[in-house]
Amino acid sequence: MSQAPDVSIGFVRLTEVLRRVGLSKPKIYRLLREDSFPRPRKVGRASLWRSDDLDAWIRSLPRDEVR
C-alpha cells in the first residue's frame, strides 16, 4: 500500500521563487548547478519548489545577505 503525498506541503512555481528570494533566474540556476539551492520537484511537466525548502534555505543565509 503506497502512502498518499502530504498535500499540506505548499509548492510554488519559479515566478514565486524569484519573488521570495529576490534573485534572478540565472542566479538561481547557477546556485542549482553548484548544489547551493533547493532542488525543484517535477510534477507533470512543471518544476515546483517546496515552500518549506525555500523557507529553510532563506533561514540558512547569513543575516547580512537576507533582504
Stockholm file with secondary structure:
# STOCKHOLM 1.0

chainA/1-67         MSQAPDVSIGFVRLTEVLRRVGLSKPKIYRLLREDSFPRPRKVGRASLWRSDDLDAWIRSLPRDEVR
#=GR chainA/1-67 SS CCCCCCTTSCEECHHHHHHHHCCCHHHHHHHHHTTCSCCCEEETTEEEEEHHHHHHHHHHSCGGGCC
#=GC SS_cons        CCCCCCTTSCEECHHHHHHHHCCCHHHHHHHHHTTCSCCCEEETTEEEEEHHHHHHHHHHSCGGGCC
//
